[in-house]
């Protein structure tokens, strides 16, 4: 135990030192000073709330004014997450922009270790070198993007991981409460509640609903009804009229840069058919995929079985694919399904089609897709969705070998 603690502390020291050196790089400093990183939107949101102007939080002009003062941006990188999340950045808004960015970068690094600690029972069973390489290679690019951009995706990873651990411990009420804390990204959280609702797992649904109601109350109290109207209007405006070219330069939403089915269909069809039909195709295919995922939840599931782990892995991967808003940093969540899947394969290799090689290969395609997108420009990031499709298909192939109620026990 002491050796593992020392190894963890050493890893944290090495990664922390590497991050500290990286944050001093002139190129990163230049992008930070120019407000090119997403963190400027969170920092400005914290300042707006700190200054008592929360009612104006979702007004484009207000966000633009604050970001202009912070880094001189000509147009704002919009903050359009749930209002309650802005409270998280109020303390950071009390220090300088550069200092706040560095504090949040190290906080994100700590979130990685916290998520790994929560999933330690599963990560600890991944012993094959090939699986370890695939796991690290798949997770490293989105982790890196999240930390550099100053995004919040690693916080969602920790919340999801904690909720899953509570499910394994049969504490569904706590699991639901925990998952609701991730509602700053509702498109990645709400779909996970649906199978529990359909299976009448009321403890999970109740916990989620109670905390969600509390967060809704906090949000309403923070920005008021007018602020909520501004929020919905901002989201609608950012997602409309996306078929243009130069007119999109000051937009915060770029579908072709998304790593989901929406990104894939937008890149392939947006210049060929009307935007309405692109959205219709994307939503239709996403809906069919989600129905297929819900069908995996048939039967009486034992939370301690490896089948349950694989179903959760398939569900989370599917949710990433069908998300209407999914940028590469959101793929940080992929650690959870990959850890569960690789662990299940290691614990019951005889029940795994192709010995897990399909999943390992599909996982390695994710960093390769990142490299391709980096070389081709950010508007090629939709290519990441193809890697997700293959990962989901690989998990599905292995899951097909597991019969209901006959799954082996997974690691506690």
C-alpha positions in Angstrom: 0.0 0.0 0.0 2.8 2.4 0.9 4.5 1.6 -2.4 1.4 2.4 -4.4 1.0 5.7 -2.4 4.6 6.6 -3.2 4.1 5.7 -6.9 1.0 8.0 -7.0 2.8 10.9 -5.3 5.7 10.5 -7.7 3.4 10.4 -10.7 1.6 13.5 -9.4 5.0 15.3 -8.9 6.3 14.4 -12.4 3.0 15.4 -14.1 2.6 18.5 -12.0 6.2 19.6 -12.8 5.7 18.9 -16.5 2.5 21.0 -16.4 4.2 23.8 -14.6 6.9 24.0 -17.2 4.4 23.6 -20.1 2.4 26.6 -18.8 5.4 28.8 -19.2 5.8 28.1 -22.9 5.8 31.3 -25.0 3.3 29.9 -27.5 0.8 29.0 -24.7 1.3 32.4 -23.1 0.6 34.1 -26.4 -2.7 32.2 -26.9 -3.7 32.8 -23.3 -3.0 36.5 -23.6 -5.1 36.7 -26.7 -8.0 34.9 -25.1 -7.8 32.0 -27.5 -8.6 29.4 -24.8 -12.1 28.5 -23.6 -11.1 29.4 -20.0 -11.7 33.1 -20.8 -15.5 32.4 -20.9 -15.5 30.8 -17.5 -13.4 33.5 -16.0 -15.5 36.3 -17.4 -18.7 34.5 -16.2 -17.2 34.3 -12.7 -16.4 38.1 -12.9 -19.9 38.9 -14.0 -21.5 37.1 -11.1 -18.9 38.5 -8.7 -19.8 42.0 -9.7 -23.5 41.5 -9.0 -24.5 41.4 -12.7 -25.6 37.7 -12.8 -28.9 38.8 -14.4 -26.8 39.8 -17.5 -24.8 36.6 -17.5 -26.2 35.4 -20.9 -26.1 38.7 -22.7 -23.6 38.6 -25.5 -22.7 42.3 -25.0 -21.9 41.8 -21.3 -19.8 38.8 -21.9 -18.0 40.6 -24.8 -17.3 43.6 -22.6 -15.8 41.5 -19.8 -13.7 39.4 -22.1 -12.5 42.5 -23.9 -11.2 43.9 -20.6 -9.6 40.6 -19.7 -7.7 39.9 -22.9 -8.9 42.2 -25.6 -11.0 39.7 -27.6 -12.8 41.3 -30.5 -15.8 38.9 -30.0 -16.7 36.7 -27.0 -16.2 33.0 -26.5 -19.6 32.5 -25.1 -20.4 31.0 -21.8 -23.7 29.1 -22.3 -23.5 26.4 -19.6 -26.0 26.1 -16.8 -26.1 29.2 -14.7 -25.1 27.5 -11.4 -21.7 26.5 -12.9 -20.6 30.2 -13.0 -20.5 30.1 -9.2 -17.6 27.7 -9.3 -15.5 30.3 -11.0 -16.3 33.3 -8.8 -13.4 32.6 -6.4 -11.0 32.4 -9.4 -12.4 35.7 -10.7 -10.8 37.4 -7.7 -7.3 36.8 -8.9 -5.6 37.7 -12.1 -6.6 36.0 -15.4 -3.2 34.3 -15.8 -3.1 33.1 -12.1 -6.7 31.8 -12.4 -5.8 29.9 -15.5 -2.9 28.2 -13.8 -4.9 27.3 -10.7 -7.6 25.8 -12.8 -5.0 23.8 -14.8 -3.7 22.2 -11.7 -7.2 21.7 -10.4 -7.9 19.8 -13.6 -4.8 17.6 -13.1 -6.1 16.8 -9.6 -9.4 15.9 -11.1 -7.7 13.3 -13.3 -6.1 11.7 -10.3 -9.3 11.8 -8.4 -11.2 10.0 -11.2 -8.5 7.4 -11.5 -8.6 6.9 -7.7 -12.4 6.4 -7.9 -12.0 3.8 -10.6 -8.9 2.2 -9.1 -10.5 -1.2 -8.7 -11.1 -1.3 -12.5 -7.9 0.4 -13.6 -6.0 -2.0 -11.3 -7.2 -5.0 -13.2 -6.0 -3.8 -16.6 -2.6 -5.6 -16.7 -2.0 -6.3 -20.3 0.5 -3.9 -21.7 -1.4 -3.5 -24.9 -4.6 -2.5 -23.0 -2.6 -0.1 -20.9 -1.1 1.6 -23.9 -4.5 1.8 -25.6 -6.1 3.2 -22.5 -3.5 5.9 -22.0 -3.2 6.8 -25.7 -7.0 7.2 -26.0 -7.3 9.4 -22.9 -4.3 11.5 -23.2 -5.4 13.8 -26.1 -8.8 14.8 -24.6 -7.1 15.3 -21.2 -4.5 17.5 -22.7 -7.0 19.6 -24.7 -9.2 20.0 -21.5 -6.3 21.2 -19.4 -4.9 23.6 -22.0 -8.3 25.0 -23.0 -9.2 25.4 -19.3 -12.4 23.4 -19.8 -14.6 21.6 -17.2 -14.8 18.1 -18.8 -12.6 16.4 -16.2 -15.0 17.5 -13.5 -17.7 15.7 -15.3 -15.5 12.6 -15.6 -15.0 12.6 -11.8 -18.8 13.0 -11.2 -19.6 10.2 -13.6 -17.0 7.9 -12.1 -18.2 8.6 -8.6 -21.8 7.9 -9.6 -20.8 4.6 -11.2 -18.9 3.5 -8.1 -22.0 4.2 -6.0 -24.1 2.1 -8.4 -21.7 -0.8 -8.0 -22.1 -0.4 -4.2 -25.9 -0.5 -4.7 -26.3 3.0 -3.4 -28.5 4.2 -6.2 -29.8 7.3 -4.3 -26.3 8.6 -3.8 -25.5 7.7 -7.4 -28.4 9.8 -8.7 -27.5 12.7 -6.5 -23.9 12.6 -7.7 -24.8 12.4 -11.4 -27.1 15.4 -11.2 -24.1 17.6 -10.2 -23.0 17.1 -13.8 -26.0 19.0 -15.2 -23.7 21.8 -16.3 -23.5 19.5 -19.4 -27.1 18.2 -19.5 -26.7 16.6 -23.0 -24.2 14.1 -21.5 -26.0 13.5 -18.2 -29.8 13.4 -18.8 -29.7 10.4 -21.3 -28.0 8.2 -18.7 -31.0 8.7 -16.4 -33.5 7.4 -19.1 -32.8 3.6 -18.6 -33.2 3.9 -14.9 -36.5 5.7 -15.4 -37.7 3.0 -17.8 -36.6 0.3 -15.4 -38.3 2.1 -12.5 -35.2 2.4 -10.4 -36.8 5.1 -8.3 -34.0 5.6 -5.8 -31.6 6.7 -8.6 -34.3 8.8 -10.3 -35.3 10.4 -7.0 -31.7 11.3 -6.1 -31.1 12.8 -9.5 -34.4 14.8 -9.4 -33.9 16.2 -6.0 -30.4 17.5 -6.7 -31.5 18.7 -10.2 -34.3 20.7 -8.6 -32.0 22.3 -6.2 -29.6 23.3 -8.9 -32.5 24.7 -11.0 -33.6 26.7 -8.0 -30.0 28.0 -7.5 -29.8 28.9 -11.2 -33.2 30.7 -11.1 -32.2 32.6 -8.0 -28.9 33.6 -9.6 -30.0 34.9 -13.0 -33.8 35.3 -12.6 -36.5 34.4 -15.2 -35.1 37.0 -17.6 -31.6 35.5 -17.4 -33.0 32.0 -18.1 -34.8 33.4 -21.2 -31.5 35.0 -22.3 -29.8 31.6 -21.8 -32.2 29.7 -23.9 -32.1 32.5 -26.6 -28.3 32.4 -26.6 -28.3 28.6 -27.2 -30.9 28.9 -29.9 -29.1 31.7 -31.7 -25.7 29.9 -31.6 -27.2 26.7 -33.1 -29.1 28.4 -36.0 -28.0 29.4 -39.4 -24.8 27.4 -39.3 -24.7 26.8 -43.1 -22.9 30.1 -43.7 -19.2 30.6 -44.1 -17.5 33.7 -43.0 -20.5 34.7 -40.9 -19.6 31.9 -38.5 -16.3 33.3 -37.6 -17.6 34.9 -34.4 -19.7 31.9 -33.4 -18.9 29.6 -30.5 -20.7 26.6 -32.1 -19.1 24.9 -35.0 -20.8 21.5 -35.8 -18.1 20.2 -38.1 -15.6 20.5 -35.2 -17.7 18.3 -33.0 -16.8 14.7 -32.3 -20.3 13.3 -32.4 -22.8 12.1 -35.1 -23.9 15.7 -35.4 -20.4 16.7 -36.4 -20.1 13.8 -38.8 -23.3 14.6 -40.6 -22.7 18.3 -40.6 -19.3 17.9 -42.2 -20.7 15.5 -44.8 -24.0 17.2 -45.6 -24.2 20.8 -44.5 -23.0 22.2 -47.8 -25.2 19.8 -49.9 -28.6 19.9 -48.3 -30.6 22.4 -46.2 -29.6 22.7 -42.5 -33.0 21.5 -41.4 -32.5 18.2 -43.1 -29.0 17.8 -41.8 -30.3 18.2 -38.2 -33.2 15.9 -39.0 -30.8 13.1 -40.2 -28.5 13.6 -37.2 -31.3 13.5 -34.7 -33.0 10.6 -36.4 -29.9 8.4 -36.5 -29.0 9.5 -32.9 -32.5 8.5 -31.8 -32.3 5.1 -33.3 -28.9 4.5 -31.8 -30.2 5.6 -28.4 -33.1 3.2 -28.7 -30.6 0.4 -29.4 -28.6 1.3 -26.3 -31.8 1.3 -24.2 -32.5 -2.3 -25.4 -29.3 -3.4 -23.8 -30.8 -2.6 -20.4 -33.5 -5.4 -20.8 -33.6 -8.0 -18.0 -32.8 -7.9 -14.4 -29.3 -6.4 -14.2 -27.0 -7.3 -11.3 -24.8 -4.2 -10.5 -22.0 -6.5 -9.5 -21.8 -8.3 -12.9 -19.4 -7.6 -15.7 -22.4 -7.4 -18.0 -23.6 -4.4 -16.1 -20.1 -2.8 -16.4 -20.2 -3.3 -20.2 -23.7 -2.0 -20.5 -22.7 1.2 -18.7 -19.6 1.4 -20.9 -21.7 1.1 -24.1 -24.2 3.6 -22.7 -21.7 6.3 -21.9 -19.9 5.8 -25.3 -23.3 6.0 -27.1 -24.2 9.1 -25.2 -21.0 10.8 -26.4 -21.9 9.8 -30.0 -25.4 11.1 -29.9 -24.6 14.3 -28.1 -25.9 17.4 -29.9 -22.9 19.4 -28.5 -19.6 17.5 -28.2 -16.2 19.0 -28.6 -12.9 17.0 -28.3 -12.3 17.9 -24.7 -15.7 16.2 -23.8 -14.1 12.9 -24.8 -12.3 13.0 -21.5 -15.3 10.9 -20.4 -14.0 8.0 -22.5 -11.8 6.9 -19.6 -14.9 5.4 -17.8 -16.1 3.1 -20.6 -12.6 2.0 -21.6 -11.6 1.3 -18.0 -14.8 -0.8 -17.4 -14.5 -2.6 -20.8 -10.8 -3.5 -20.5 -11.3 -4.6 -16.9 -14.2 -6.8 -17.8 -12.2 -8.4 -20.6 -9.2 -9.1 -18.3 -11.5 -10.7 -15.7 -13.4 -12.9 -18.1 -11.3 -13.3 -21.4 -13.1 -16.5 -22.3 -16.3 -14.4 -22.8 -14.7 -11.9 -25.1 -14.9 -11.9 -28.8 -11.4 -11.5 -30.4 -9.9 -11.4 -26.9 -10.4 -7.7 -26.7 -8.2 -6.9 -29.6 -11.0 -5.2 -31.5 -11.5 -2.7 -28.6 -7.8 -2.2 -28.2 -7.4 -1.4 -31.9 -10.5 0.9 -31.9 -9.1 2.8 -28.8 -5.8 3.4 -30.6 -7.7 4.9 -33.5 -8.8 7.8 -31.2 -5.4 9.4 -30.8 -4.6 8.7 -34.4 -7.8 10.6 -35.3 -6.7 13.5 -33.1 -3.4 13.6 -34.9 -5.1 13.6 -38.3 -7.5 16.4 -37.2 -4.6 18.4 -35.8 -2.8 18.1 -39.2 -5.9 19.0 -41.2 -7.3 21.8 -39.0 -9.9 21.9 -36.2 -12.8 21.7 -38.7 -11.8 18.1 -39.3 -12.5 17.1 -35.7 -15.7 15.3 -36.7 -13.4 12.4 -37.7 -13.2 11.5 -34.0 -16.8 10.3 -34.2 -15.7 7.4 -36.4 -13.3 6.2 -33.7 -16.2 6.4 -31.2 -18.4 4.3 -33.5 -15.7 1.6 -33.6 -15.2 1.7 -29.9 -19.0 1.3 -29.4 -19.1 -1.5 -31.9 -16.2 -3.3 -30.2 -17.9 -3.0 -26.8 -21.1 -4.3 -28.4 -19.3 -7.3 -29.9 -18.0 -8.3 -26.5 -21.3 -7.6 -24.8 -23.0 -10.0 -27.2 -21.0 -12.8 -25.7 -22.5 -12.2 -22.2 -25.9 -13.6 -21.5 -28.2 -11.9 -19.1 -27.8 -13.1 -15.4 -24.7 -15.2 -16.3 -22.1 -12.4 -16.2 -19.1 -13.1 -14.0 -18.5 -10.9 -11.0 -16.4 -7.9 -11.7 -13.8 -6.5 -9.3 -15.3 -4.6 -6.3 
